[in-house]
Amino acid sequence: MDEADDGGFMPRLKGIDLVSKLPKLPPAVSEVDVREWKLLPSAHLSAKDVLELVFLIRELSKGYDGIVVTHGTDALEETAYMVDLLYGGSTPVVFTGAMYPLSFPGSDALRNLYNAIRVASCFDAIGQGVLVVMNDEIHAASEIIKLKSFGIDAFSSFPFGFLGSLTPNGVEFRRKLLEREFYEVDSIEERVALLKVYFSMDSSIMDLLISADYKGVVIEGMGVGNVPPSLVPSLERAIDKGMVVVLASRCPGSDVVPFYSYEGGSLNLVNKGAIPAGKLNGLKARIKLMVLLGVTQDLEEIRDRFS
């Protein structure tokens, strides 16, 4: 980001500009090549853009020891997770960004970039899927969430904790992912919505999604995945029409548990055909459903992939 004429900030600096401002490269890195992709705010990215990025990363991974993606922080947790699901390679891929623009006092931009290069060149990062480096911490793309709009500590992997950390002396992984998901597809389903449930919510928004022929929806329910009874009829209509309905929790770091049998309770909805998202929050459950609908239309297979 760079300061605009109106006092705000816009993405103007290219990758080569950022790398050239690093005082040095990490000791283990002899050379950094730069490929310019998109100079856009992350809120402007589309699913097609991210697929294009996946194809580029797949190709570059054949000839490089590590890949760093500089990315706006607004949509970083979504983009990085989609790339993680679609990449599948062992070459380290590390996303990073900045909470404060380079020209802003106390900017974290160059520190995060330097650390991301360190992690991308680290042997322990091989085969760990897509990673995110922010604030001297290493996070899994499948776990990271953005909790704050400002502050260098805006990202967390609540409730799991980060994978590792960086000190002046090295890169330390404290834990590793036991398993990774990979789907070898070249297209995804973009018509997947995310609805956050609120007190006294009715069916009007859900009915609009049904009439617009959306193929899937993630319902971010209360608590363990509960919704008001006034929303239930439209969810039943959606399921009857063939729309995939996935249940997530609006509570950070919380699982969906089929527990309550009352109308609109999580168990009641699962019995009607909704699919629990497990530990995934609404944003990540939507990304996963978009990818899965590019793989299969089979409801039971999709259910198995979320279990």
PAKE-977933 format. One line per 3 residues: for each residue x, y, z of N, C-alpha, C. Coordinates in Angstrom, 3 decimals. Example, Ala and Ser with C-alpha at 12.3 -4.5 7.8 and 13.67 -1.06 7.14 Angstrom:
BEGIN
13.190/-5.690/7.800/12.300/-4.500/7.800/13.200/-3.300/7.800  12.850/-2.250/7.080/13.670/-1.060/7.140/12.900/0.030/7.870;
! end
This chain:
BEGIN
0.838/-1.192/0.000/0.000/0.000/0.000/0.880/1.252/0.000  0.352/2.298/-0.641/1.054/3.574/-0.684/0.019/4.677/-0.500  0.465/5.816/-0.009/-0.475/6.895/0.295/-0.987/7.542/-0.979;
-2.308/7.765/-1.031/-2.945/8.405/-2.173/-3.091/9.901/-1.919  -3.553/10.623/-2.950/-3.658/12.077/-2.852/-4.664/12.522/-1.797  -5.671/11.703/-1.532/-6.702/12.092/-0.571/-6.350/11.728/0.867;
-5.125/11.226/1.083/-4.688/10.867/2.419/-4.935/9.425/2.793  -5.695/8.723/1.960/-5.903/7.294/2.176/-4.768/6.488/1.576  -4.955/5.177/1.504/-3.896/4.309/0.986/-4.438/3.405/-0.111;
-3.598/3.144/-1.106/-3.958/2.299/-2.240/-2.795/1.364/-2.559  -3.081/0.193/-3.168/-1.993/-0.705/-3.577/-1.295/-0.177/-4.827  -0.106/0.347/-4.657/0.653/0.898/-5.780/2.031/0.263/-5.914;
2.583/-0.207/-4.809/3.930/-0.769/-4.843/3.903/-2.177/-5.432  4.769/-2.426/-6.398/4.880/-3.752/-6.995/5.814/-4.623/-6.158  5.814/-5.896/-6.481/6.654/-6.827/-5.737/8.119/-6.458/-5.771;
8.589/-6.031/-6.920/9.997/-5.673/-7.049/10.329/-4.465/-6.177  9.348/-3.553/-5.998/9.563/-2.397/-5.124/9.751/-2.846/-3.681  8.945/-3.811/-3.260/9.028/-4.296/-1.880/10.342/-5.026/-1.628;
10.705/-5.916/-2.542/11.939/-6.689/-2.365/13.153/-5.769/-2.363  13.128/-4.750/-3.210/14.276/-3.836/-3.294/14.465/-3.024/-2.016  13.419/-2.904/-1.208/13.511/-2.145/0.038/13.984/-2.990/1.216;
14.079/-4.307/1.027/14.623/-5.148/2.092/16.101/-4.825/2.295  16.550/-4.629/3.513/17.970/-4.311/3.729/18.896/-5.454/3.337  18.387/-6.684/3.394/19.170/-7.854/3.001/18.221/-9.028/2.814;
18.740/-10.106/2.218/17.994/-11.350/2.109/18.376/-12.269/3.264  17.493/-13.187/3.637/17.859/-14.160/4.676/19.113/-14.927/4.280  19.923/-15.359/5.239/21.196/-16.029/4.938/21.056/-17.245/4.029;
19.955/-17.982/4.141/19.794/-19.206/3.350/19.301/-18.939/1.935  19.039/-17.676/1.601/18.447/-17.333/0.306/19.464/-16.565/-0.524  19.776/-17.099/-1.694/20.757/-16.445/-2.559/20.107/-15.546/-3.600;
18.840/-15.833/-3.927/18.190/-15.073/-4.998/16.679/-15.100/-4.810  16.042/-13.976/-5.127/14.584/-13.877/-5.111/14.122/-13.356/-6.465  13.328/-14.146/-7.160/12.695/-13.695/-8.398/11.312/-13.142/-8.070;
10.862/-12.166/-8.842/9.560/-11.548/-8.604/8.667/-11.755/-9.814  7.475/-12.250/-9.590/6.445/-12.361/-10.624/5.282/-11.461/-10.225  4.982/-10.491/-11.049/3.845/-9.618/-10.761/2.560/-10.334/-11.173;
1.588/-10.329/-10.282/0.316/-11.002/-10.563/-0.816/-9.974/-10.655  -1.380/-9.583/-9.543/-2.453/-8.588/-9.539/-2.093/-7.478/-8.550  -2.285/-6.244/-8.958/-2.077/-5.109/-8.057/-3.458/-4.585/-7.665;
-4.096/-5.316/-6.739/-5.475/-5.030/-6.350/-5.629/-5.099/-4.835  -6.577/-4.349/-4.271/-6.948/-4.616/-2.882/-7.532/-6.028/-2.804  -7.291/-6.731/-1.716/-7.770/-8.114/-1.657/-9.291/-8.191/-1.677;
-9.975/-7.132/-1.251/-11.437/-7.111/-1.305/-11.954/-7.069/-2.742  -11.083/-6.771/-3.711/-11.476/-6.724/-5.122/-11.286/-8.061/-5.835  -10.654/-9.018/-5.191/-10.368/-10.289/-5.854/-11.637/-11.113/-6.041;
-11.671/-11.861/-7.138/-12.779/-12.778/-7.410/-12.290/-14.215/-7.299  -13.225/-15.141/-7.292/-12.853/-16.558/-7.270/-12.039/-16.922/-8.505  -12.369/-16.326/-9.638/-11.597/-16.586/-10.863/-10.158/-16.101/-10.704;
-9.973/-14.976/-10.047/-8.620/-14.481/-9.792/-7.820/-15.483/-8.962  -8.451/-16.032/-7.935/-7.744/-16.963/-7.055/-7.409/-18.251/-7.796  -8.304/-18.717/-8.657/-7.986/-19.888/-9.478/-6.779/-19.612/-10.364;
-6.722/-18.423/-10.926/-5.566/-18.036/-11.742/-4.290/-18.083/-10.908  -4.379/-17.629/-9.665/-3.227/-17.683/-8.760/-2.826/-19.126/-8.476  -3.794/-19.995/-8.276/-3.508/-21.417/-8.038/-2.741/-22.008/-9.211;
-3.198/-21.732/-10.422/-2.517/-22.273/-11.602/-1.084/-21.755/-11.687  -0.886/-20.478/-11.362/0.458/-19.897/-11.387/1.348/-20.561/-10.343  0.829/-20.761/-9.147/1.615/-21.392/-8.080/1.960/-22.828/-8.440;
1.018/-23.554/-8.998/1.296/-24.937/-9.415/2.465/-24.972/-10.397  2.480/-24.026/-11.328/3.538/-23.998/-12.334/4.873/-23.570/-11.719  4.864/-22.518/-10.904/6.105/-22.025/-10.311/6.716/-23.021/-9.338;
5.892/-23.819/-8.695/6.401/-24.767/-7.697/7.313/-25.822/-8.307  7.243/-25.977/-9.619/8.099/-26.963/-10.290/9.550/-26.490/-10.396  9.769/-25.173/-10.291/11.117/-24.665/-10.518/11.708/-23.845/-9.390;
10.985/-23.726/-8.274/11.476/-22.914/-7.160/11.446/-23.705/-5.858  12.308/-23.307/-4.933/12.367/-23.966/-3.623/11.293/-23.462/-2.671  10.744/-22.294/-2.942/9.701/-21.735/-2.098/9.027/-20.577/-2.802;
7.789/-20.297/-2.421/6.997/-19.239/-3.054/6.388/-18.362/-1.963  6.506/-17.042/-2.127/5.883/-16.083/-1.221/4.837/-15.296/-2.002  3.654/-15.162/-1.435/2.576/-14.381/-2.041/2.288/-13.185/-1.140;
2.515/-11.972/-1.659/2.132/-10.782/-0.896/0.672/-10.478/-1.202  -0.101/-10.191/-0.167/-1.558/-10.189/-0.304/-2.156/-9.212/0.699  -3.203/-8.522/0.313/-3.934/-7.695/1.259/-4.526/-8.540/2.369;
-4.637/-7.950/3.548/-5.048/-8.754/4.703/-6.560/-8.931/4.822  -7.355/-8.143/4.096/-8.808/-8.238/4.248/-9.337/-9.631/3.914  -8.926/-10.175/2.789/-9.432/-11.475/2.338/-8.378/-12.571/2.425;
-7.280/-12.283/3.097/-6.152/-13.227/3.112/-6.549/-14.600/3.649  -7.339/-14.656/4.717/-7.689/-15.947/5.313/-8.528/-16.797/4.363  -9.280/-16.157/3.465/-10.088/-16.891/2.497/-9.253/-17.337/1.300;
-8.502/-16.397/0.730/-7.683/-16.715/-0.438/-6.649/-17.792/-0.124  -5.950/-17.638/0.988/-4.913/-18.610/1.342/-5.509/-19.999/1.534  -6.704/-20.077/2.124/-7.342/-21.380/2.336/-7.771/-22.004/1.015;
-8.302/-21.204/0.095/-8.681/-21.757/-1.203/-7.456/-22.292/-1.940  -6.363/-21.536/-1.905/-5.129/-22.010/-2.539/-4.653/-23.292/-1.867  -4.761/-23.362/-0.556/-4.347/-24.557/0.180/-5.122/-25.784/-0.283;
-6.424/-25.642/-0.486/-7.252/-26.770/-0.911/-6.947/-27.208/-2.341  -6.465/-26.285/-3.169/-6.304/-26.571/-4.594/-4.852/-26.739/-5.036  -3.901/-26.490/-4.153/-2.480/-26.537/-4.552/-1.929/-27.957/-4.504;
-1.810/-28.536/-3.351/-1.419/-29.937/-3.230/0.054/-30.249/-3.329  0.895/-29.281/-3.629/2.319/-29.551/-3.777/3.051/-29.542/-2.450  4.338/-29.907/-2.508/5.161/-29.922/-1.295/6.034/-28.677/-1.160;
6.271/-27.962/-2.267/7.052/-26.725/-2.204/6.352/-25.719/-1.298  7.056/-25.139/-0.325/6.408/-24.193/0.586/5.786/-23.005/-0.151  4.557/-22.694/0.204/3.853/-21.507/-0.288/3.448/-20.689/0.932;
3.918/-19.456/0.989/3.724/-18.629/2.182/3.058/-17.312/1.794  1.902/-17.050/2.367/1.223/-15.767/2.192/1.669/-14.808/3.296  1.753/-13.548/2.948/2.018/-12.523/3.955/1.416/-11.207/3.499;
1.307/-10.275/4.415/0.766/-8.958/4.113/1.247/-7.980/5.164  0.548/-6.880/5.274/0.921/-5.864/6.264/-0.336/-5.232/6.831  -0.329/-5.007/8.123/-1.441/-4.314/8.763/-1.292/-2.802/8.658;
-0.069/-2.343/8.406/0.178/-0.913/8.233/0.995/-0.708/6.961  0.590/0.238/6.104/1.288/0.466/4.839/2.762/0.799/5.052  3.543/0.583/4.012/4.989/0.763/4.099/5.367/2.183/4.500;
4.604/3.170/4.041/4.926/4.567/4.350/4.391/5.012/5.709  3.699/4.117/6.399/3.106/4.438/7.699/4.118/4.180/8.806  4.236/5.074/9.799/5.193/4.839/10.893/4.929/3.501/11.590;
5.986/2.738/11.782/5.843/1.445/12.440/5.304/0.349/11.547  5.390/0.527/10.238/4.866/-0.483/9.315/5.501/-1.847/9.550  4.671/-2.876/9.433/5.147/-4.254/9.567/5.408/-4.912/8.223;
5.331/-4.148/7.132/5.386/-4.721/5.787/6.701/-5.448/5.505  7.826/-4.778/5.683/9.109/-5.384/5.326/9.480/-6.512/6.281  9.151/-6.373/7.537/9.437/-7.443/8.505/8.670/-8.719/8.139;
7.390/-8.552/7.790/6.596/-9.721/7.415/7.103/-10.353/6.119  7.484/-9.518/5.157/8.008/-10.046/3.900/9.312/-10.803/4.133  10.204/-10.221/4.894/11.480/-10.879/5.202/11.234/-12.223/5.888;
10.347/-12.243/6.855/10.060/-13.485/7.570/9.383/-14.521/6.677  8.531/-14.060/5.775/7.884/-14.996/4.852/8.914/-15.669/3.948  9.906/-14.913/3.501/10.978/-15.493/2.686/11.769/-16.504/3.505;
12.004/-16.190/4.762/12.709/-17.138/5.645/11.943/-18.456/5.754  10.642/-18.371/5.953/9.840/-19.591/6.104/9.762/-20.358/4.787  9.610/-19.645/3.675/9.521/-20.310/2.371/10.797/-21.058/2.026;
11.921/-20.644/2.607/13.200/-21.310/2.343/13.560/-22.322/3.426  12.649/-22.554/4.364/12.921/-23.437/5.504/12.551/-24.883/5.181  13.428/-25.808/5.498/13.186/-27.229/5.219/11.929/-27.730/5.923;
11.691/-27.272/7.149/10.542/-27.754/7.921/9.205/-27.308/7.344  9.216/-26.337/6.429/7.971/-25.878/5.812/7.548/-26.752/4.641  8.434/-27.620/4.181/8.126/-28.485/3.037/6.988/-29.434/3.403;
5.994/-29.504/2.537/4.885/-30.428/2.740/3.876/-29.999/3.776  3.965/-28.751/4.256/3.049/-28.277/5.298/1.849/-27.514/4.747  1.672/-27.576/3.441/0.553/-26.852/2.860/0.828/-25.365/2.801;
-0.210/-24.606/2.516/-0.065/-23.161/2.423/0.006/-22.575/3.832  0.996/-21.712/4.038/1.225/-21.090/5.338/0.998/-19.583/5.245  0.773/-18.968/6.390/0.656/-17.512/6.473/1.619/-17.028/7.549;
2.424/-16.035/7.208/3.378/-15.462/8.161/3.001/-14.013/8.431  2.700/-13.738/9.685/2.395/-12.385/10.149/2.897/-12.248/11.583  3.449/-11.094/11.911/3.797/-10.769/13.296/4.705/-11.824/13.932;
5.706/-12.285/13.193/6.676/-13.271/13.685/6.044/-14.628/13.986  4.862/-14.893/13.447/4.170/-16.160/13.677/3.884/-16.866/12.363  3.888/-18.203/12.420/3.585/-19.042/11.260/2.244/-19.716/11.513;
1.308/-19.508/10.603/-0.029/-20.072/10.742/-0.354/-20.981/9.557  -1.198/-21.959/9.786/-1.733/-22.770/8.696/-2.874/-22.004/8.036  -2.911/-22.019/6.705/-3.988/-21.334/5.990/-5.350/-21.901/6.363;
-5.382/-23.171/6.728/-6.645/-23.820/7.081/-7.159/-23.407/8.457  -6.332/-22.733/9.247/-6.709/-22.402/10.623/-6.760/-20.906/10.915  -6.050/-20.116/10.149/-5.882/-18.707/10.502/-7.175/-17.920/10.330;
-7.398/-16.959/11.234/-8.517/-16.041/11.130/-8.026/-14.635/11.464  -8.687/-13.651/10.872/-8.376/-12.255/11.180/-9.358/-11.769/12.240  -8.835/-11.338/13.383/-9.670/-10.954/14.516/-9.775/-9.449/14.713;
-8.842/-8.682/14.132/-8.809/-7.241/14.353/-8.616/-6.516/13.028  -9.209/-5.330/12.920/-9.055/-4.545/11.693/-7.746/-3.765/11.671  -7.154/-3.516/12.843/-5.849/-2.878/12.943/-5.034/-3.579/14.019;
-3.721/-3.384/13.951/-2.823/-3.991/14.928/-2.018/-5.106/14.298  -0.725/-5.154/14.595/0.132/-6.163/13.974/-0.203/-7.570/14.452  -0.954/-7.666/15.555/-1.366/-8.972/16.069/-2.799/-9.310/15.658;
-3.192/-8.870/14.461/-4.581/-9.018/14.013/-4.971/-10.459/13.720  -3.984/-11.324/13.444/-4.284/-12.694/13.023/-4.023/-13.691/14.145  -4.832/-14.736/14.150/-4.684/-15.785/15.150/-5.115/-17.110/14.538;
-4.758/-18.187/15.183/-5.258/-19.512/14.808/-6.077/-20.075/15.963  -6.918/-19.247/16.504/-7.787/-19.614/17.612/-8.739/-20.733/17.183  -8.898/-21.803/17.967/-8.301/-22.060/19.280/-7.030/-22.909/19.224;
-6.487/-23.148/18.029/-5.395/-24.110/17.898/-4.034/-23.531/18.267  -3.834/-22.252/17.984/-2.521/-21.660/18.165/-1.691/-21.771/16.899  -0.711/-20.908/16.775/0.103/-20.889/15.554/0.990/-22.129/15.466;
1.447/-22.404/14.232/2.304/-23.573/13.990/3.723/-23.349/14.477  4.192/-22.123/14.374/5.575/-21.847/14.730/5.819/-20.358/14.835  7.063/-20.013/15.085/7.414/-18.610/15.258/8.802/-18.350/14.698;
9.110/-17.063/14.566/10.405/-16.644/14.045/11.114/-15.774/15.064  12.388/-16.041/15.245/13.252/-15.216/16.080/14.442/-14.787/15.226  15.266/-13.868/15.713/16.468/-13.517/14.946/17.375/-14.710/14.678;
17.239/-15.764/15.482/18.127/-16.923/15.339/17.593/-18.019/14.429  16.318/-17.969/14.073/15.835/-19.035/13.214/14.326/-19.148/13.144  13.901/-20.197/12.435/12.486/-20.523/12.246/12.185/-21.767/13.068;
11.178/-21.680/13.916/10.859/-22.805/14.797/9.410/-23.243/14.606  9.228/-24.490/14.159/7.889/-25.076/14.093/7.617/-25.810/15.402  6.536/-25.446/16.071/6.178/-26.076/17.343/5.230/-27.252/17.144;
4.523/-27.243/16.058/3.656/-28.364/15.710/3.499/-28.396/14.204  3.021/-29.513/13.686/2.788/-29.659/12.258/1.395/-30.221/12.032  0.850/-29.938/10.866/-0.463/-30.469/10.526/-0.360/-31.968/10.294;
-1.305/-32.700/10.847/-1.283/-34.157/10.709/-1.821/-34.602/9.363  -2.688/-33.803/8.770/-3.242/-34.163/7.469/-3.568/-32.906/6.681  -3.610/-33.064/5.358/-3.937/-31.971/4.456/-5.041/-32.407/3.516;
-5.811/-31.446/3.064/-6.832/-31.709/2.053/-6.354/-31.152/0.722  -6.636/-31.895/-0.343/-6.272/-31.433/-1.681/-7.317/-31.921/-2.663  -7.774/-31.001/-3.517/-8.754/-31.335/-4.545/-8.205/-30.872/-5.891;
-7.962/-31.820/-6.760/-7.351/-31.513/-8.056/-8.436/-31.151/-9.061  -8.922/-29.932/-8.962/-9.953/-29.436/-9.867/-9.484/-28.122/-10.472  -10.035/-27.807/-11.623/-9.682/-26.571/-12.310/-10.839/-25.581/-12.344;
-11.935/-25.913/-11.670/-13.070/-24.997/-11.588/-13.774/-25.200/-10.256  -14.459/-24.184/-9.806/-15.200/-24.257/-8.553/-16.586/-23.657/-8.770  -17.458/-23.831/-7.793/-18.806/-23.258/-7.863/-18.821/-21.924/-7.114;
-19.059/-20.854/-7.843/-19.028/-19.526/-7.230/-20.338/-19.154/-6.545  -21.425/-19.805/-6.911/-22.741/-19.418/-6.369/-22.987/-20.102/-5.021  -22.150/-19.726/-4.070/-22.268/-20.208/-2.693/-22.286/-18.984/-1.782;
-23.302/-18.895/-0.941/-23.484/-17.726/-0.081/-23.142/-18.050/1.368  -22.967/-16.999/2.139/-22.731/-17.113/3.580/-23.726/-16.209/4.294  -24.531/-16.798/5.177/-25.511/-16.037/5.945/-25.208/-16.137/7.432;
-25.052/-15.006/8.057/-24.871/-14.968/9.513/-26.249/-14.837/10.160  -26.569/-15.781/11.009/-27.879/-15.806/11.656/-27.922/-14.777/12.784  -29.082/-14.128/12.920/-29.259/-13.150/13.985/-30.627/-13.329/14.638;
-30.766/-12.768/15.808/-32.013/-12.821/16.564/-33.189/-12.326/15.723  -34.270/-13.072/15.686/-35.520/-12.710/15.005/-35.374/-12.668/13.482  -34.452/-13.434/12.941/-34.232/-13.487/11.489/-35.388/-14.218/10.811;
-35.828/-13.691/9.662/-36.884/-14.374/8.914/-36.309/-15.033/7.669  -37.181/-15.491/6.774/-36.754/-16.287/5.619/-36.489/-15.465/4.365  -36.651/-14.146/4.411/-36.634/-13.360/3.180/-35.301/-13.431/2.446;
-34.184/-13.328/3.153/-32.876/-13.372/2.483/-32.629/-14.760/1.907  -32.958/-15.782/2.669/-32.764/-17.149/2.191/-33.610/-17.416/0.950  -34.825/-16.892/0.929/-35.689/-17.083/-0.239/-35.107/-16.412/-1.481;
-34.436/-15.284/-1.299/-33.779/-14.625/-2.428/-32.672/-15.506/-3.010  -31.921/-16.171/-2.153/-30.860/-17.069/-2.626/-31.449/-18.246/-3.395  -32.569/-18.755/-2.921/-33.221/-19.870/-3.618/-33.681/-19.424/-4.998;
-34.313/-18.268/-5.075/-34.816/-17.785/-6.364/-33.684/-17.417/-7.310  -32.518/-17.056/-6.766/-31.357/-16.714/-7.594/-30.564/-17.949/-8.006  -31.042/-19.129/-7.647/-30.441/-20.405/-8.047/-29.030/-20.601/-7.495;
-28.829/-20.171/-6.247/-27.559/-20.479/-5.592/-27.457/-21.983/-5.374  -26.249/-22.506/-5.504/-26.041/-23.948/-5.390/-25.704/-24.393/-3.969  -25.286/-23.451/-3.145/-24.944/-23.797/-1.775/-25.017/-22.583/-0.878;
-25.179/-22.835/0.412/-25.194/-21.755/1.387/-24.612/-22.269/2.696  -23.821/-21.435/3.330/-23.319/-21.731/4.670/-24.095/-20.858/5.644  -24.734/-21.496/6.596/-25.495/-20.797/7.624/-24.636/-20.706/8.877;
-24.259/-19.496/9.246/-23.475/-19.292/10.464/-24.455/-19.129/11.619  -24.764/-20.261/12.259/-25.808/-20.277/13.262/-25.344/-19.835/14.635  -26.308/-19.669/15.514/-26.016/-19.326/16.904/-25.457/-20.547/17.628;
-24.546/-20.309/18.559/-24.048/-21.400/19.395/-23.522/-22.566/18.585  -24.104/-23.741/18.788/-23.638/-24.956/18.110/-24.261/-25.129/16.730  -24.919/-24.075/16.205/-25.500/-24.129/14.873/-27.006/-23.993/14.849;
-27.548/-23.247/15.786/-28.996/-23.104/15.902/-29.492/-21.874/15.145  -30.754/-21.923/14.685/-31.356/-20.802/13.964/-32.765/-20.556/14.502  -33.316/-19.355/14.295/-34.704/-19.101/14.686/-35.660/-19.980/13.876;
-36.780/-20.387/14.448/-37.727/-21.234/13.714/-38.289/-20.559/12.473  -38.296/-19.225/12.445/-38.801/-18.504/11.279/-37.924/-18.691/10.049  -36.684/-19.135/10.243/-35.774/-19.371/9.114/-35.890/-20.792/8.572;
-36.428/-21.689/9.361/-36.436/-23.112/9.010/-37.189/-23.416/7.717  -38.390/-22.861/7.474/-39.101/-23.216/6.234/-38.294/-22.952/4.966  -37.561/-21.844/4.935/-36.769/-21.549/3.732/-35.580/-22.494/3.612;
-35.017/-22.927/4.722/-33.933/-23.910/4.663/-34.456/-25.243/4.142  -35.660/-25.608/4.547/-36.271/-26.840/4.030/-36.518/-26.725/2.533  -36.990/-25.561/2.081/-37.213/-25.360/0.644/-35.895/-25.446/-0.122;
-34.841/-24.878/0.444/-33.532/-24.925/-0.212/-33.040/-26.360/-0.348  -33.140/-27.126/0.715/-32.689/-28.524/0.686/-33.518/-29.331/-0.299  -34.830/-29.106/-0.313/-35.707/-29.830/-1.246/-35.370/-29.504/-2.696;
-34.902/-28.278/-2.936/-34.557/-27.862/-4.300/-33.194/-28.394/-4.735  -32.397/-28.903/-3.786/-31.077/-29.425/-4.126/-29.932/-28.522/-3.734  -30.214/-27.401/-3.082/-29.142/-26.544/-2.586/-28.463/-27.217/-1.400;
-27.142/-27.163/-1.372/-26.396/-27.739/-0.256/-26.366/-26.718/0.882  -26.857/-27.124/2.043/-26.907/-26.253/3.216/-25.903/-26.765/4.246  -24.920/-25.929/4.565/-23.880/-26.282/5.531/-24.048/-25.406/6.770;
-23.924/-26.013/7.932/-24.065/-25.309/9.205/-22.708/-25.021/9.824  -22.425/-23.746/10.102/-21.245/-23.349/10.870/-21.721/-22.601/12.111  -20.796/-22.289/13.000/-21.133/-21.529/14.203/-20.618/-20.105/14.075;
-21.412/-19.165/14.557/-20.954/-17.772/14.544/-20.029/-17.475/15.727  -19.826/-18.439/16.600/-18.924/-18.287/17.742/-17.499/-18.630/17.301  -16.537/-17.717/17.443/-15.166/-17.988/16.990/-14.579/-19.243/17.620;
-13.985/-20.087/16.789/-13.290/-21.268/17.274/-14.187/-22.364/17.803  -15.466/-22.350/17.434/-16.411/-23.318/17.993/-16.906/-24.302/16.943  -17.128/-25.540/17.372/-17.645/-26.587/16.502/-19.164/-26.486/16.380;
-19.668/-27.011/15.263/-21.097/-27.281/15.148/-21.348/-28.670/15.720  -22.255/-28.755/16.686/-22.569/-30.027/17.340/-24.065/-30.288/17.196  -24.465/-31.378/16.540/-25.895/-31.721/16.470/-26.405/-32.073/17.867;
-27.029/-31.113/18.536/-27.289/-31.242/19.971/-28.740/-30.944/20.347  -29.310/-29.903/19.743/-30.655/-29.480/20.130/-31.700/-29.969/19.129  -32.805/-30.521/19.674/-33.846/-31.122/18.838/-35.007/-30.182/18.549;
-35.049/-29.027/19.196/-36.171/-28.114/18.948/-36.113/-27.579/17.521  -37.219/-27.025/17.041/-37.292/-26.503/15.683/-36.222/-25.432/15.470  -35.313/-25.693/14.541/-34.199/-24.790/14.292/-32.949/-25.116/15.077;
-33.030/-26.115/15.970/-31.841/-26.549/16.691/-30.890/-27.294/15.773  -29.635/-27.389/16.159/-28.618/-27.977/15.280/-28.937/-29.426/14.907  -29.366/-30.240/15.850/-29.724/-31.627/15.533/-30.947/-31.674/14.640;
-31.914/-30.823/14.910/-33.116/-30.737/14.087/-32.768/-30.407/12.641  -31.838/-29.475/12.429/-31.449/-29.080/11.072/-30.655/-30.177/10.368  -29.778/-30.847/11.107/-29.025/-31.957/10.517/-29.976/-33.069/10.094;
-30.980/-33.333/10.891/-31.971/-34.353/10.531/-32.779/-33.957/9.304  -32.862/-32.682/9.026/-33.563/-32.196/7.834/-32.663/-32.195/6.599  -31.342/-32.450/6.787/-30.438/-32.534/5.648/-29.287/-31.556/5.642;
-29.202/-30.675/6.647/-28.065/-29.750/6.714/-26.790/-30.505/7.084  -25.646/-29.968/6.652/-24.347/-30.615/6.860/-23.528/-29.806/7.864  -23.102/-30.400/8.978/-22.259/-29.667/9.930/-20.882/-29.368/9.336;
-20.388/-28.157/9.587/-19.074/-27.749/9.072/-17.940/-28.158/9.985  -18.249/-28.768/11.119/-17.195/-29.160/12.047/-16.526/-27.951/12.656  -15.188/-27.899/12.576/-14.423/-26.810/13.189/-14.288/-25.586/12.287;
-14.729/-25.677/11.035/-14.556/-24.553/10.115/-15.521/-23.422/10.446  -15.018/-22.193/10.418/-15.917/-21.056/10.563/-16.659/-20.820/9.254  -17.553/-19.844/9.256/-18.376/-19.621/8.080/-17.588/-19.280/6.831;
-16.574/-18.412/6.966/-15.779/-18.019/5.803/-15.090/-19.220/5.169  -14.467/-20.042/5.992/-13.732/-21.183/5.453/-14.674/-22.284/4.974  -15.800/-22.469/5.662/-16.777/-23.459/5.209/-17.310/-23.090/3.826;
-17.518/-21.803/3.575/-17.963/-21.369/2.246/-16.910/-21.694/1.189  -15.654/-21.395/1.476/-14.586/-21.698/0.526/-14.550/-23.195/0.235  -14.629/-24.005/1.272/-14.569/-25.456/1.077/-15.759/-25.946/0.265;
-16.942/-25.408/0.525/-18.117/-25.832/-0.236/-17.999/-25.422/-1.698  -17.460/-24.244/-1.976/-17.232/-23.821/-3.360/-16.335/-24.814/-4.087  -15.282/-25.253/-3.399/-14.347/-26.215/-3.997/-15.015/-27.573/-4.173;
-15.711/-28.041/-3.143/-16.332/-29.369/-3.209/-17.383/-29.450/-4.311  -18.132/-28.375/-4.518/-19.132/-28.387/-5.581/-18.492/-28.367/-6.964  -17.212/-28.036/-7.027/-16.467/-28.196/-8.272/-15.986/-29.612/-8.482;
-16.048/-30.414/-7.411/-15.617/-31.815/-7.459/-16.787/-32.747/-7.694  -17.887/-32.510/-6.971/-19.004/-33.453/-6.981/-20.306/-32.737/-6.656  -21.399/-33.321/-7.107/-22.732/-32.863/-6.740/-23.389/-33.831/-5.765;
-22.661/-34.880/-5.400/-23.201/-35.916/-4.525/-23.240/-35.423/-3.077  -24.440/-35.324/-2.521/-24.610/-34.750/-1.193/-23.894/-35.554/-0.118  -23.932/-36.869/-0.216/-23.297/-37.699/0.811/-21.777/-37.592/0.754;
-21.240/-37.461/-0.450/-19.794/-37.274/-0.564/-19.381/-35.933/0.042  -20.176/-34.904/-0.211/-19.890/-33.595/0.382/-19.978/-33.674/1.899  -20.982/-34.393/2.394/-21.131/-34.558/3.840/-19.901/-35.251/4.432;
-19.425/-36.281/3.746/-18.240/-37.009/4.221/-17.016/-36.103/4.260  -16.892/-35.204/3.270/-15.723/-34.318/3.204/-15.721/-33.294/4.330  -16.897/-32.996/4.873/-16.978/-32.057/5.988/-16.844/-32.744/7.342;
-16.915/-34.065/7.348/-16.895/-34.775/8.637/-15.466/-34.964/9.149;
! end
